[in-house]
Amino acid sequence: MEALLESQQVIYLVYIGLAVGVFFAVTGVGQLLSRNEGRNEARSRRLKLLAKGATTEEVLAVLTPVNASQGLRIPIFGSLSKDLQQAGLAMRLGQFLMLCTGGALLIAIVLSAIVDGGIAALAGLLVAFGIPIFLVKQARNRRRTKLIHQLPDALDLMARGLRVGHPLNTSIGAVANEMPDPIGTEFGIVFDQVSFGDDLPDAFAEFAERVDAEDARYLSASIGIQYGTGGDLARVISVLSRVIRSRISMRNKIQAISSEGRISGWILSLLPMGIYGAASVMAPGFYTSVSDDPLYPPLMGAIGFLVVMNIIVLRRLVNIRV
């Protein structure tokens, strides 16, 4: 019996040793494979493309597509192409719409076996187009917020380079090489455009247009004024960096102060729909029993209109723009 227990203990120790050995082997292989890519992984998409052998023209074609303004004449999808670019998605508008259309058809085919064809088609359109567009806009907002938070550090890096005597283009290149996405890629695009012969104010104006943020427009205006009149650009950039940091701090304070009001706004906005759903589940005939009344359609329309206006007004009250 003792010999059996000892043999089982030996087997357990062997298993434990094998598990530890496999763990260290996998960890070591992962570190070896990532050793050459660690710096690129911590930086920007532009540097990754260049590391793969892409030329500067190819990088600009991927990161700044020519048809970025395509779709402006399409109702509802007017700004979608720009949203895709601002979200950092390397996808054209036509590809996005084709994927959404395919998803809508698939959802409609699946739902047609359960509900009416018209309802299935409407549900497919709402789900396959509504959710992706919402996610794209959320990704755009997150990327823009991250870029704005990185902008003061990038400006400080530029100002330090200018103070020690580096040219402005070299300082921009330092930001592109040292800062991670999204600011690294955006400044890398500016650096590549200037290297290809574009004027510096035009490159920063396009940067502000791509980012579509007020702080980026301030930077573009500062570069444009300095380019035309001269002056101490390092001091201007340092002051702009402090201003942007102060604006970010003020935004965070306002978000914290207005958090209770924003939660109250969400509750008041969702409360009518929650009451309607709860009443429909607990008393199914509560609303349908009076649906034949002539006053039912206009009253329901008025209620829906007031609910929508309530959501819009509450959103205006609790979302403070700085």
DOVEXTOR-731842 format. One record per atom (N, C-alpha, C): residue in one letter; x, y, z. Coordinates in steps of 0.05 Angstrom, whole numbers, padded with zeros to 5 digits, always signed. Layout:
residues N
aXYZ/...
end
This chain:
residues 322
m+00017-00024+00000/m+00000+00000+00000/m+00017+00025+00000/e+00038+00025+00017/e+00056+00047+00018/e+00071+00051-00008/a+00078+00029-00020/a+00092+00030-00046/a+00074+00042-00068/l+00047+00036-00067/l+00028+00047-00086/l+00026+00077-00082/l+00024+00086-00056/l+00022+00114-00051/l+00047+00129-00060/e+00070+00117-00055/e+00094+00130-00063/e+00096+00132-00094/s+00087+00111-00108/s+00087+00113-00137/s+00068+00134-00148/q+00044+00137-00135/q+00025+00158-00143/q+00037+00186-00138/q+00051+00189-00115/q+00063+00215-00110/q+00084+00221-00130/v+00100+00201-00138/v+00120+00205-00159/v+00106+00214-00185/i+00084+00201-00192/i+00069+00208-00216/i+00059+00236-00215/y+00048+00244-00192/y+00038+00272-00189/y+00061+00292-00192/l+00084+00285-00180/l+00107+00303-00182/l+00116+00306-00211/v+00115+00283-00226/v+00123+00284-00254/v+00103+00301-00270/y+00077+00298-00264/y+00058+00315-00278/y+00062+00344-00272/i+00067+00350-00246/i+00072+00378-00239/i+00097+00389-00253/g+00118+00373-00253/g+00142+00381-00267/g+00137+00386-00297/l+00122+00368-00310/l+00116+00371-00338/l+00100+00397-00343/a+00080+00402-00325/a+00064+00426-00329/a+00081+00451-00326/v+00099+00452-00305/v+00116+00475-00302/v+00135+00478-00325/g+00145+00456-00335/g+00164+00457-00358/g+00150+00467-00383/v+00125+00458-00388/v+00110+00468-00411/v+00104+00497-00408/f+00098+00506-00384/f+00092+00534-00379/f+00116+00551-00386/f+00139+00543-00375/f+00163+00559-00380/f+00171+00558-00409/a+00167+00535-00422/a+00174+00533-00451/a+00157+00552-00467/v+00130+00552-00462/v+00113+00569-00477/v+00119+00598-00472/t+00124+00605-00447/t+00131+00633-00440/t+00156+00642-00453/g+00177+00624-00453/g+00202+00631-00466/g+00199+00635-00496/v+00184+00617-00509/v+00180+00620-00538/v+00166+00645-00544/g+00145+00652-00528/g+00131+00676-00532/g+00149+00701-00529/q+00166+00701-00509/q+00184+00724-00506/q+00204+00726-00529/l+00214+00702-00539/l+00232+00703-00561/l+00219+00714-00586/l+00194+00705-00591/l+00180+00714-00615/l+00172+00744-00613/s+00167+00753-00589/s+00158+00781-00587/s+00181+00800-00581/r+00206+00790-00579/r+00228+00808-00572/r+00233+00828-00594/n+00231+00819-00619/n+00236+00837-00641/n+00213+00855-00648/e+00189+00848-00637/e+00165+00863-00644/e+00155+00880-00621/g+00168+00878-00598/g+00158+00892-00575/g+00156+00922-00579/r+00176+00935-00590/r+00176+00964-00594/r+00155+00972-00615/n+00152+00956-00636/n+00132+00963-00656/n+00104+00959-00646/e+00100+00938-00629/e+00074+00933-00619/e+00065+00956-00600/a+00085+00969-00587/a+00078+00990-00569/a+00075+01017-00583/r+00078+01017-00609/r+00076+01043-00623/r+00051+01045-00641/s+00055+01049-00667/s+00032+01057-00683/s+00028+01038-00707/r+00005+01040-00719/r-00001+01025-00743/r+00017+01032-00766/r+00025+01057-00767/r+00043+01066-00789/r+00070+01052-00787/l+00081+01050-00763/l+00107+01037-00760/l+00105+01007-00766/k+00082+00995-00759/k+00078+00967-00765/k+00077+00962-00796/l+00063+00980-00810/l+00063+00977-00839/l+00090+00981-00851/l+00105+01001-00841/l+00132+01005-00851/l+00150+00981-00845/a+00147+00969-00821/a+00163+00946-00814/a+00157+00922-00832/k+00133+00920-00842/k+00126+00899-00861/k+00136+00903-00889/g+00148+00926-00894/g+00159+00932-00920/g+00143+00950-00938/a+00122+00962-00927/a+00105+00980-00942/a+00120+01006-00947/t+00116+01017-00971/t+00128+01043-00977/t+00111+01065-00965/t+00122+01089-00965/t+00108+01112-00954/t+00082+01118-00969/e+00083+01115-00996/e+00059+01119-01012/e+00037+01099-01004/e+00045+01074-01000/e+00026+01053-00992/e+00014+01059-00965/v+00031+01068-00946/v+00022+01075-00920/v+00001+01097-00921/l+00007+01118-00936/l-00012+01140-00939/l-00037+01131-00952/a-00035+01113-00972/a-00060+01103-00985/a-00078+01088-00966/v-00065+01073-00947/v-00081+01058-00928/v-00093+01075-00906/l-00076+01093-00895/l-00085+01109-00872/l-00101+01134-00880/t-00097+01144-00904/t-00113+01167-00913/t-00124+01161-00941/p-00145+01144-00942/p-00157+01136-00967/p-00167+01160-00983/v-00165+01158-01009/v-00173+01181-01026/v-00203+01185-01025/n-00218+01164-01022/n-00247+01166-01022/n-00258+01170-00994/a-00244+01184-00977/a-00253+01188-00949/a-00279+01204-00948/s-00284+01220-00968/s-00309+01236-00969/s-00331+01223-00984/q-00327+01198-00994/q-00347+01185-01009/q-00371+01179-00991/g-00395+01180-01003/g-00419+01175-00988/g-00433+01199-00977/l-00423+01223-00984/l-00435+01247-00973/l-00462+01252-00985/r-00468+01240-01009/r-00494+01244-01021/r-00514+01222-01014/i-00505+01203-00998/i-00523+01181-00990/i-00538+01189-00964/p-00564+01189-00964/p-00579+01196-00940/p-00572+01176-00917/i-00572+01186-00893/i-00567+01171-00868/i-00537+01164-00865/f-00524+01156-00887/f-00497+01147-00886/f-00478+01170-00894/g-00486+01194-00892/g-00470+01217-00902/g-00442+01218-00890/s-00440+01215-00863/s-00414+01218-00850/s-00402+01191-00843/l-00413+01169-00853/l-00404+01143-00845/l-00375+01138-00854/s-00369+01146-00879/s-00342+01142-00889/s-00322+01156-00872/k-00327+01181-00864/k-00309+01196-00846/k-00308+01183-00819/d-00331+01172-00809/d-00331+01158-00783/d-00313+01134-00784/l-00313+01119-00806/l-00296+01095-00808/l-00266+01103-00807/q-00260+01125-00820/q-00232+01134-00820/q-00224+01144-00792/q-00242+01159-00779/q-00236+01170-00752/q-00235+01148-00731/a-00249+01126-00736/a-00247+01103-00718/a-00222+01086-00722/g-00206+01092-00742/g-00182+01077-00747/g-00187+01051-00761/l-00209+01048-00775/l-00216+01023-00789/l-00208+01025-00818/a-00191+01007-00827/a-00182+01007-00855/a-00202+00993-00872/m-00226+01004-00874/m-00248+00993-00890/m-00262+01015-00905/r-00267+01009-00930/r-00281+01029-00947/r-00311+01028-00941/l-00324+01050-00949/l-00353+01052-00944/l-00368+01030-00959/g-00360+01024-00984/g-00374+01004-00999/g-00372+00976-00986/q-00348+00969-00976/q-00344+00944-00962/q-00362+00942-00937/f-00362+00964-00922/f-00378+00964-00898/f-00408+00960-00904/l-00418+00974-00924/l-00446+00972-00931/l-00453+00944-00942/m-00434+00932-00957/m-00438+00905-00967/m-00440+00885-00945/l-00423+00887-00925/l-00424+00869-00902/l-00450+00873-00886/c-00458+00898-00883/c-00483+00903-00869/c-00507+00891-00884/t-00507+00895-00911/t-00529+00884-00927/t-00530+00854-00926/g-00506+00841-00927/g-00505+00812-00925/g-00516+00803-00898/g-00508+00817-00876/g-00519+00810-00850/g-00549+00814-00848/a-00559+00835-00860/a-00588+00840-00860/a-00603+00818-00875/l-00593+00809-00897/l-00606+00787-00912/l-00605+00761-00896/l-00583+00756-00883/l-00581+00731-00867/l-00600+00732-00844/i-00602+00754-00830/i-00620+00756-00807/i-00649+00754-00816/a-00655+00767-00839/a-00683+00766-00849/a-00691+00738-00857/i-00672+00723-00869/i-00678+00695-00877/i-00683+00678-00852/v-00667+00682-00832/v-00670+00666-00807/v-00697+00673-00793/l-00703+00699-00792/l-00727+00707-00778/l-00753+00702-00793/s-00750+00699-00820/s-00774+00695-00836/s-00788+00668-00830/a-00773+00650-00818/a-00786+00624-00810/a-00802+00627-00785/i-00799+00649-00771/i-00812+00653-00745/i-00834+00674-00747/v-00827+00697-00760/v-00846+00719-00761/v-00852+00726-00790/d-00869+00746-00794/d-00876+00755-00821/d-00852+00765-00836/g-00853+00763-00863/g-00830+00770-00879/g-00823+00800-00876/g-00843+00817-00876/g-00838+00846-00873/g-00824+00853-00847/i-00835+00840-00825/i-00822+00845-00799/i-00794+00834-00798/a-00790+00811-00810/a-00763+00799-00811/a-00743+00817-00826/a-00752+00828-00849/a-00735+00846-00864/a-00729+00871-00849/l-00749+00883-00835/l-00744+00907-00820/l-00725+00902-00797/a-00729+00879-00783/a-00711+00872-00761/a-00683+00868-00771/g-00680+00855-00794/g-00653+00851-00805/g-00640+00877-00812/l-00654+00896-00823/l-00642+00922-00830/l-00634+00937-00804/l-00652+00936-00784/l-00646+00951-00760/l-00622+00939-00745/v-00620+00913-00744/v-00599+00900-00729/v-00572+00902-00745/a-00573+00894-00771/a-00549+00892-00786/a-00537+00920-00793/f-00553+00940-00793/f-00543+00967-00799/f-00540+00984-00773/g-00560+00981-00756/g-00559+00998-00732/g-00536+00992-00713/i-00532+00966-00707/i-00511+00959-00688/i-00483+00965-00698/p-00476+00957-00723/p-00449+00964-00733/p-00444+00995-00734/i-00464+01010-00743/i-00460+01039-00744/i-00456+01050-00716/f-00472+01040-00697/f-00468+01049-00669/f-00441+01042-00659/l-00431+01018-00665/l-00404+01010-00656/l-00382+01026-00669/v-00386+01033-00695/v-00366+01050-00708/v-00365+01077-00695/k-00388+01089-00689/k-00388+01115-00676/k-00376+01114-00648/q-00381+01092-00634/q-00368+01089-00607/q-00338+01087-00610/a-00329+01071-00629/a-00300+01069-00634/a-00288+01095-00642/r-00302+01111-00658/r-00292+01137-00666/r-00289+01155-00642/n-00309+01155-00624/n-00308+01173-00601/n-00286+01164-00582/r-00282+01137-00578/r-00261+01128-00561/r-00233+01136-00572/r-00230+01132-00598/r-00204+01139-00610/r-00199+01169-00609/r-00219+01185-00613/r-00216+01214-00612/r-00209+01223-00583/t-00222+01211-00563/t-00217+01218-00536/t-00188+01210-00528/k-00180+01186-00537/k-00152+01177-00531/k-00132+01196-00544/l-00137+01204-00569/l-00119+01222-00583/l-00116+01249-00569/i-00139+01260-00560/i-00138+01285-00546/i-00122+01283-00520/h-00125+01261-00506/h-00110+01257-00481/h-00080+01253-00487/q-00073+01243-00511/q-00045+01240-00517/q-00033+01266-00529/l-00049+01284-00538/l-00039+01308-00552/l-00021+01325-00534/p-00027+01330-00509/p-00009+01347-00493/p+00019+01335-00491/d+00021+01308-00487/d+00048+01296-00486/d+00062+01298-00513/a+00048+01296-00535/a+00060+01299-00561/a+00070+01327-00565/l+00054+01347-00556/l+00063+01375-00559/l+00087+01381-00541/d+00088+01369-00517/d+00111+01373-00500/d+00136+01361-00513/l+00133+01338-00526/l+00156+01326-00540/l+00165+01343-00563/m+00146+01354-00578/m+00153+01373-00599/m+00168+01397-00589/a+00157+01409-00567/a+00169+01433-00556/a+00198+01428-00546/r+00203+01405-00534/r+00230+01399-00525/r+00249+01396-00548/g+00239+01384-00570/g+00256+01381-00594/g+00263+01408-00606/l+00243+01426-00606/l+00247+01453-00618/l+00267+01469-00600/r+00265+01466-00574/r+00283+01481-00556/r+00312+01473-00559/v+00317+01447-00565/v+00344+01439-00568/v+00355+01443-00596/g+00338+01455-00613/g+00348+01462-00640/g+00340+01444-00663/h+00322+01424-00658/h+00313+01407-00680/h+00293+01422-00697/p+00293+01417-00723/p+00272+01429-00741/p+00245+01418-00733/l+00224+01432-00741/l+00197+01424-00734/l+00190+01397-00746/n+00199+01392-00771/n+00193+01366-00783/n+00206+01343-00768/t+00230+01348-00758/t+00244+01327-00742/t+00229+01322-00716/s+00219+01343-00703/s+00204+01340-00679/s+00178+01325-00683/i+00165+01330-00706/i+00141+01315-00713/i+00147+01286-00717/g+00170+01280-00731/g+00178+01253-00735/g+00184+01239-00708/a+00195+01253-00689/a+00200+01241-00663/a+00174+01233-00649/v+00154+01250-00651/v+00128+01242-00640/v+00117+01217-00655/a+00120+01217-00681/a+00110+01194-00697/a+00124+01168-00689/n+00149+01170-00682/n+00165+01145-00677/n+00163+01137-00648/e+00157+01155-00629/e+00158+01149-00601/e+00131+01145-00588/m+00110+01158-00600/m+00084+01157-00587/m+00067+01135-00599/p+00050+01122-00583/p+00033+01100-00593/p+00009+01111-00608/d-00007+01093-00618/d-00032+01100-00631/d-00051+01113-00611/p-00069+01131-00621/p-00072+01140-00648/p-00055+01164-00656/i-00043+01177-00635/i-00028+01202-00641/i-00003+01196-00658/g+00009+01173-00654/g+00033+01166-00669/g+00028+01163-00698/t+00006+01150-00705/t-00002+01146-00733/t-00009+01173-00745/e-00024+01189-00732/e-00033+01215-00743/e-00010+01234-00748/f+00009+01236-00729/f+00032+01252-00733/f+00051+01240-00754/g+00051+01213-00756/g+00066+01200-00777/g+00056+01207-00805/i+00029+01209-00807/i+00017+01218-00833/i+00026+01246-00840/v+00025+01264-00819/v+00035+01291-00824/v+00064+01291-00833/f+00080+01276-00819/f+00109+01274-00826/f+00113+01264-00854/d+00098+01244-00862/d+00101+01233-00890/d+00091+01253-00910/q+00069+01267-00904/q+00059+01287-00923/q+00079+01309-00927/v+00092+01319-00906/v+00111+01340-00908/v+00136+01330-00923/s+00144+01305-00918/s+00167+01293-00932/s+00161+01291-00962/f+00136+01287-00970/f+00129+01285-00998/f+00125+01312-01011/g+00128+01334-00996/g+00128+01360-01008/g+00104+01377-01001/d+00085+01367-00985/d+00062+01384-00976/d+00071+01406-00957/d+00057+01428-00958/d+00063+01450-00939/d+00055+01441-00911/l+00070+01450-00891/l+00065+01442-00864/l+00037+01451-00854/p+00028+01476-00859/p+00001+01484-00851/p-00021+01467-00864/d-00017+01460-00889/d-00037+01443-00902/d-00038+01415-00890/a-00015+01404-00883/a-00014+01377-00871/a-00028+01378-00844/f-00024+01399-00828/f-00037+01400-00802/f-00067+01407-00805/a-00074+01422-00825/a-00102+01427-00830/a-00117+01401-00837/e-00104+01384-00853/e-00116+01358-00859/e-00117+01340-00834/f-00097+01342-00817/f-00097+01328-00791/f-00121+01336-00774/a-00125+01363-00772/a-00148+01372-00757/a-00175+01363-00769/e-00176+01362-00796/e-00200+01353-00809/e-00205+01324-00804/r-00184+01308-00804/r-00187+01279-00799/r-00196+01274-00771/v-00183+01288-00752/v-00189+01283-00723/v-00216+01295-00716/d-00223+01319-00727/d-00248+01333-00723/d-00252+01338-00693/a-00231+01350-00681/a-00231+01358-00653/a-00222+01387-00650/e-00234+01401-00631/e-00228+01429-00627/e-00199+01434-00620/d-00187+01417-00603/d-00159+01420-00595/d-00141+01416-00619/a-00147+01398-00636/a-00131+01394-00660/a-00132+01418-00679/r-00155+01432-00680/r-00158+01456-00696/r-00141+01479-00684/y-00140+01480-00657/y-00122+01500-00645/y-00093+01495-00653/l-00084+01470-00653/l-00057+01464-00662/l-00053+01472-00691/s-00072+01465-00708/s-00069+01472-00736/s-00067+01502-00740/a-00084+01517-00725/a-00083+01546-00728/a-00056+01558-00718/s-00046+01546-00696/s-00020+01556-00685/s+00002+01551-00705/i+00003+01527-00717/i+00024+01521-00737/i+00021+01540-00761/g-00004+01544-00770/g-00008+01561-00793/g+00001+01590-00788/i-00006+01601-00764/i+00002+01628-00758/i+00032+01631-00756/q+00045+01611-00742/q+00074+01612-00739/q+00088+01609-00766/y+00077+01593-00783/y+00089+01588-00809/y+00089+01614-00826/g+00068+01630-00822/g+00065+01654-00838/g+00079+01678-00826/t+00080+01680-00800/t+00091+01704-00787/t+00116+01699-00772/g+00123+01675-00765/g+00147+01669-00749/g+00141+01673-00720/g+00161+01668-00703/g+00157+01671-00674/g+00168+01646-00660/d+00164+01647-00633/d+00174+01625-00616/d+00153+01603-00616/l+00155+01584-00634/l+00136+01563-00636/l+00136+01544-00612/a+00160+01540-00600/a+00162+01522-00577/a+00146+01533-00554/r+00146+01559-00550/r+00130+01571-00528/r+00100+01569-00534/v+00093+01573-00559/v+00065+01571-00567/v+00055+01543-00562/i+00071+01523-00570/i+00063+01495-00567/i+00061+01488-00538/s+00080+01498-00521/s+00079+01492-00493/s+00054+01504-00480/v+00047+01528-00487/v+00022+01541-00476/v-00002+01525-00485/l-00003+01517-00511/l-00025+01501-00521/l-00028+01475-00506/s-00005+01462-00500/s-00005+01437-00485/s-00018+01441-00457/r-00010+01463-00444/r-00022+01469-00417/r-00052+01474-00420/v-00060+01488-00440/v-00088+01494-00444/v-00104+01469-00449/i-00094+01451-00465/i-00108+01426-00471/i-00110+01409-00445/r-00088+01408-00430/r-00089+01393-00404/r-00110+01405-00386/s-00112+01431-00384/s-00132+01444-00367/s-00160+01438-00377/r-00164+01438-00403/r-00190+01431-00414/r-00198+01402-00408/i-00179+01384-00410/i-00184+01356-00403/i-00191+01353-00374/s-00176+01367-00356/s-00182+01366-00328/s-00210+01378-00322/m-00217+01400-00335/m-00243+01411-00331/m-00265+01392-00341/r-00260+01379-00364/r-00280+01360-00373/r-00284+01337-00353/n-00262+01327-00342/n-00265+01305-00323/n-00280+01314-00298/k-00275+01339-00289/k-00289+01349-00265/k-00319+01352-00271/i-00325+01362-00295/i-00353+01366-00302/i-00367+01339-00305/q-00353+01319-00316/q-00364+01292-00318/q-00370+01281-00290/a-00352+01285-00271/a-00356+01275-00244/a-00380+01290-00230/i-00380+01316-00234/i-00402+01332-00221/i-00429+01325-00233/s-00430+01321-00259/s-00456+01317-00272/s-00463+01287-00274/s-00448+01269-00261/s-00454+01241-00264/s-00481+01233-00252/e-00488+01246-00230/e-00515+01240-00218/e-00537+01249-00237/g-00534+01273-00249/g-00554+01283-00267/g-00556+01265-00292/r-00533+01255-00302/r-00534+01238-00326/r-00548+01211-00320/i-00543+01200-00296/i-00556+01175-00288/i-00586+01180-00285/s-00593+01203-00273/s-00622+01210-00271/s-00635+01213-00298/g-00620+01225-00317/g-00630+01228-00344/g-00635+01201-00357/w-00617+01182-00354/w-00621+01156-00366/w-00645+01142-00353/i-00648+01144-00327/i-00671+01131-00313/i-00697+01144-00322/l-00698+01170-00323/l-00723+01183-00332/l-00729+01178-00361/s-00708+01174-00378/s-00713+01168-00406/s-00723+01140-00410/l-00713+01121-00395/l-00720+01093-00398/l-00745+01085-00382/l-00752+01102-00362/l-00775+01095-00345/l-00801+01092-00360/p-00809+01110-00379/p-00835+01105-00393/p-00835+01079-00409/m-00813+01073-00422/m-00812+01048-00437/m-00813+01023-00419/g-00800+01026-00395/g-00800+01004-00376/g-00828+01000-00365/i-00842+01021-00359/i-00870+01019-00349/i-00888+01006-00370/y-00885+01015-00395/y-00901+01004-00417/y-00896+00974-00420/g-00870+00966-00419/g-00864+00937-00422/g-00874+00921-00399/a-00870+00932-00374/a-00880+00917-00351/a-00910+00914-00351/a-00924+00935-00358/a-00954+00933-00359/a-00963+00914-00380/s-00949+00913-00403/s-00956+00895-00425/s-00952+00866-00417/v-00931+00861-00400/v-00926+00833-00391/v-00945+00825-00369/m-00949+00842-00349/m-00965+00834-00326/m-00995+00835-00333/a-01003+00854-00350/a-01032+00856-00358/a-01033+00859-00388/p-01032+00837-00403/p-01030+00838-00432/p-01052+00855-00446/g-01076+00856-00434/g-01098+00871-00446/g-01100+00899-00437/f-01080+00909-00422/f-01082+00936-00410/f-01083+00957-00432/y-01067+00954-00453/y-01067+00974-00475/y-01083+00964-00499/t-01082+00939-00504/t-01095+00929-00529/t-01125+00929-00526/s-01136+00930-00502/s-01165+00930-00499/s-01177+00956-00508/v-01162+00977-00509/v-01173+01003-00518/v-01161+01011-00545/s-01148+00993-00559/s-01135+01000-00584/s-01155+01007-00606/d-01180+00998-00603/d-01201+01004-00623/d-01213+01032-00620/d-01206+01045-00598/d-01217+01072-00594/d-01205+01091-00614/p-01221+01110-00625/p-01210+01129-00645/p-01188+01147-00634/l-01189+01152-00608/l-01169+01169-00596/l-01143+01155-00590/y-01142+01128-00592/y-01118+01113-00585/y-01094+01120-00603/p-01096+01120-00629/p-01072+01126-00646/p-01061+01154-00641/p-01078+01175-00641/p-01065+01202-00636/p-01054+01205-00608/l-01066+01193-00588/l-01055+01195-00561/l-01029+01180-00559/m-01027+01156-00571/m-01002+01141-00570/m-00980+01156-00585/g-00988+01168-00608/g-00968+01184-00623/g-00958+01208-00606/a-00977+01221-00592/a-00969+01244-00575/a-00951+01235-00552/i-00957+01211-00541/i-00941+01201-00519/i-00913+01194-00529/g-00911+01181-00553/g-00885+01175-00564/g-00869+01200-00570/f-00882+01221-00580/f-00869+01246-00586/f-00858+01259-00561/l-00874+01259-00539/l-00865+01271-00514/l-00842+01255-00502/v-00843+01228-00505/v-00821+01212-00494/v-00795+01218-00509/v-00797+01221-00535/v-00773+01228-00551/v-00762+01255-00543/m-00780+01275-00541/m-00772+01302-00533/m-00760+01302-00505/n-00771+01285-00487/n-00760+01283-00460/n-00731+01273-00461/i-00726+01253-00478/i-00699+01243-00480/i-00680+01264-00491/i-00689+01278-00512/i-00672+01299-00524/i-00666+01321-00505/v-00686+01331-00490/v-00682+01353-00471/v-00664+01345-00448/l-00669+01321-00438/l-00652+01312-00416/l-00623+01308-00424/r-00619+01298-00449/r-00592+01295-00459/r-00578+01323-00462/r-00593+01342-00471/r-00582+01369-00474/r-00575+01381-00446/l-00591+01375-00426/l-00586+01386-00400/l-00561+01374-00386/v-00557+01348-00390/v-00536+01334-00374/v-00510+01332-00389/n-00510+01336-00416/n-00485+01335-00431/n-00475+01364-00435/i-00455+01371-00419/i-00443+01398-00419/i-00419+01398-00437/r-00419+01415-00457/r-00396+01417-00475/r-00376+01437-00465/v-00350+01429-00464/v-00329+01446-00455/v-00311+01453-00479/
end
